[in-house]
């Protein structure tokens, strides 16, 4: 036998796509696991022709699900980001809220948790960050429903809603909302907020980098000088945030902010993943940007249109529309207390089967 077969689901979660595995079907050893995921996605070649990846960060994501020993959760969700163009080290540090949108449905499809009726409420533990998430999945007749009337910007048509409520999201990787203790500081003359809410981010005003904030993904991705400057800032931000050398890591991500264009908008944002602009907006990034918008003294102060007290909806404008984040928060002087963040997403099962990897990478057997 020259190849190893591993059961998988291919799912769209929010505006991302990835492979969903039962963790029991994969190797325990982290180095071997990374090799398996790289092989499954076809990492190391720009279009991932030798694997299941799609040539973009948002289509090279992996969710690994398992039963949990956590007293609160129903299922554990372990996330991995595979690099599309190069066989870089697989990044196991962050989580992904868009891919999490499909975790409830995947857990039901895999039989990890049973359906509870016409709606199934699941409690998900994000293993990478320790965040707790409640998800409500539509399960009429005890089966996952994918068709429905909910639309999200960046995905054509409509689908069944998946309601998510994120808790314990502050200081997920850095141990504090503001790892440096500053709401605003400068890196190479650029004012930034280094913040960790769901996802560690370096956030700056678009104008400080010569942008309007209305740029398309193609315009940002095509500006090599801009991306190089942002990357230099991000690497320094990673050091300041206690993340070490982040040159091969997708964290921290980058947010570029501008005043909202729509009457209902809180702030306009471009989210970098980090070496390219996200076509829409990451769920984790939207939560972090919303927290930055609410934080007194941040780079968003005086730019974002935000309420004085929560819970309240914040609309984050992105290149293909917007994402609404329901923030439950309170301000205490210069401090911000984020209790939870809610978003409405959709998901769809695209394919199921076995992905084949070379037996030289892993011969199977757990």
C-alpha positions, 0 to 999 in steps of 0.5 A: 500500500503506497497511500493512506486513506483518512475519512474527511468532510469538506465543508464551507464554514462562513466564508472559509472552506476546509477539511473536517476530520475526526481527531481519532483518525489522525496521528497524535504526534504533532510533527507527523500530524503537520505532515499529514495536513500538508499532504492532504492540502497539497501545500508547497505548490501555489494552486495545491494541485496535489491536494484538497487546498484551494490556493488561498489561506481561507481555503486551506483550513483544517478542523479536527473534532473529538469528544471532550473531557471538558465538563462544560463542552460537548465537543472539542475543536482543534484548528490548523492553518495550512499554508497554501503556497509553501510547505511552511510549518502548520500553524496550530496557534490560532483558531478560526471562527468561520471554520467554527461555523461548520463545527456543529454540523460536522460534529453531528454528521460524524456522530460525535454529538446527537441531534436534539430536535429541530434545533441543536445547541452545542457547546464547543471548546476551541482547543487552541485558545481555550475559548468557549462557543455556543452554536445553534444548528438547525436539525429538523427531523434530527438531520442537519439542514443546510438550506435556509433563508440566511444570507452572509456577504461573500457567499452567494445565495442563502442557507440555514443559519448557524448562531454562534456566541463566543465567550472567554475570548480575551487574551487567548494567546497573549494572556491579556487584551493588551499584551503590552499594556498600551491601548496605542503605541508606535512601530516605526512611526505607525500608530497601532493597537496590539490587541488579543480578543479571539485573535491576536491582531495588530490594528492601524488606521489605513491612512497611516499606510497611505490607504483610504480604507476602500481598497479592494482585496486585489489592490492590497494584494497587488501592492508588494511594497505595502505588504512588505512594510506591513509584514515588517511592522507585524513581525515587530508587533509579534515580538512585543506581544510575546509571540516570538518570531512570527515570520512563519506564523499567521498570528498576529493578524493585521487590521486596517481601519477607516471611518464607516461608509454606511449609516449603520456601519461602526467601522470599515476594515481590511483584514490581512491573513496576514500576507494577503487581504481577506476577501471578506472578514474573519469571524475572529478578526471581526470580534477583535476589531469590534473590541478595538473599536470599543476600547478607549484610547485605541487607534479606532477612537474618534474613527469608529461609530460605537455605542456607549454601553452594551449589548450592542450590534457593531457592523464591520464593513469589509470588501464584499459587504459587512459582518455584524457582531453582537458585543456584550461589553462594559467600559470601566474608565479606560478599561473594556470588559468583553463578556461575549460576542455573537455572530450569525453565519452559515455552513454547508457540507460539500463533500465526504469521503477519504483523502489519500496521503502518501504512506511515506508521510504516515502509514496510519494506525493512530 
